Amino acid sequence: MAAMTTDLAARETEAIALDAEDSLRALRGEFHIPGAGAIRGLPDGDSCVYLTGNSLGCQPRAVRGLVERELEDWARLGVEGHLKGRDPWLSYHEQFRGPLSRLVGAGAHEVVAMNSLTVNLHLLMATFYRPTAARYRIVIEDSAFPSDSYAVASQAAMHGFDPGDAVVRLRPRAGEQGLRTEDVLAAIERGAGSIALVLLGAVNYLTGQWFDMAAITAGARSAGARVGWDLAHAIGNVPMRLHDWDADFAAWCSYKYLNAGPGAVAGAFVHERHCRDSSLPQLAGWWGNDPAARFRMASAFEPVPRADRWALSNPPILSLTPLKASLALFDRATLPALRAKSVRLTAYMESLVRGGCPGVSSLTPTDPAQRGCQLSLVVPGGRPTLERLTAEGIVADFREPDVIRAAPVPLYNSFHDVWRFAATLARILKD
Ligand SMILES: *Cc1c(COP(=O)(O)O)cnc(C)c1O
């Protein structure tokens, strides 16, 4: 980044002014922001600058009351809670379709809240990775999240292929951090006859790069491959149109930008053209059966023609409840408004760091269309720098050897948070 430095301490009033004109600022009050004291092991005082919503989102204040309500209904009603609860458990999962479909750009019938992310990747690959002797390769990013690497390698091995041959890892050009769309498309075209599946993290967890999902989906499909997207770092972060882009499937977790708590119930998208295709093989359970026939307890599976078809079990109500609280806030704020604020917050962080933190560079693309809220900053000093930030109540995360990932989240982070982060980092680097 440019070498010019400015004194960030003098720019606090600017951040305060930006917050004053932020129409979404009231949403911060809907969350518990962890206390600086709790994080540093001191009595609780000020709140932290919490920049790890890309890892575990903050708890919506409404969660506790909603979970207590389910606990009460369970205590009061027992099994009758399935039908007579205030929010009956039998249909509880249905209320997630609308809000989730708005976040991924799909029809309500194309999404389902279920399981956890890696489990969903496997379930969907059971259907959409059907390798043949000629077409068996899986394309992922070289910097894919480890669980995704393990998932695709184990799928290839389960089908009798050597993962070293079957898994194609896309690497950036020498000296570059991100993958160029044209290079991704060229790799897919080169492997057109042998690639069965392209499975990429829509927003890469490490670099924060947001891929051109429309172009890559189109390129992979015209090469005869299936396309799945891992939305772990994309959902609730960037706007998407999975249905129109014609993706085959997607899966995500709900504890990052969706703020639904540690290990929260994840989700999946399956394009409607597949939901209706009864010839597709799948792993099945009773919750994927047509609900009209579910309780006939028949032995033959009658798949419901929606993404629910891939659900196996009745959902864990207590674990789903936090997601309900969080999705209500997304609907209140609306994704376009959140994205607009997000673009400004991240650009603000980038400009403060560039102007005031000498020696810091970024792995994340500078083009807002190629990133979400996260910046992956390469910092001098590596881990000790992160530890000093933590000691000052700035919560960001660290990836070896020297990357600090900082994600200003538009639902609850402020311009002042971003200023505090940059000003603190600048002071630490100066010492
Ligand atoms: C966070 C994350 C995971 C985590 O997987 P779980 O099954 O939820 O534990 C997997 N893949 C990616 C890309 C992630 O960012």
The ligand as an SDF file (V2000), in Angstrom:
LIG
                    3D

 15 15  0  0  0  0  0  0  0  0999 V2000
  -15.9740  -21.9720    8.2780 C   0  0  0  0  0  0  0  0  0  0  0  0
  -15.8210  -22.8470    7.1190 C   0  0  0  0  0  0  0  0  0  0  0  0
  -16.0490  -24.2350    7.2170 C   0  0  0  0  0  0  0  0  0  0  0  0
  -16.3810  -24.8810    8.5290 C   0  0  0  0  0  0  0  0  0  0  0  0
  -17.0680  -26.0810    8.3600 O   0  0  0  0  0  0  0  0  0  0  0  0
  -18.0700  -26.6520    9.4490 P   0  0  0  0  0  0  0  0  0  0  0  0
  -18.5690  -27.8840    8.8200 O   0  0  0  0  0  0  0  0  0  0  0  0
  -19.1180  -25.6060    9.6800 O   0  0  0  0  0  0  0  0  0  0  0  0
  -17.3050  -26.8940   10.7120 O   0  0  0  0  0  0  0  0  0  0  0  0
  -15.9410  -24.9930    6.0650 C   0  0  0  0  0  0  0  0  0  0  0  0
  -15.6170  -24.4150    4.8780 N   0  0  0  0  0  0  0  0  0  0  0  0
  -15.3900  -23.1000    4.7670 C   0  0  0  0  0  0  0  0  0  0  0  0
  -15.0360  -22.5050    3.4340 C   0  0  0  0  0  0  0  0  0  0  0  0
  -15.4650  -22.2810    5.8790 C   0  0  0  0  0  0  0  0  0  0  0  0
  -15.2140  -20.9840    5.7660 O   0  0  0  0  0  0  0  0  0  0  0  0
  1  2  1  0
  2  3  1  0
  2 14  2  0
  3  4  1  0
  3 10  2  0
  4  5  1  0
  5  6  1  0
  6  7  2  0
  6  8  1  0
  6  9  1  0
 10 11  1  0
 11 12  2  0
 12 13  1  0
 12 14  1  0
 14 15  1  0
M  END
$$$$
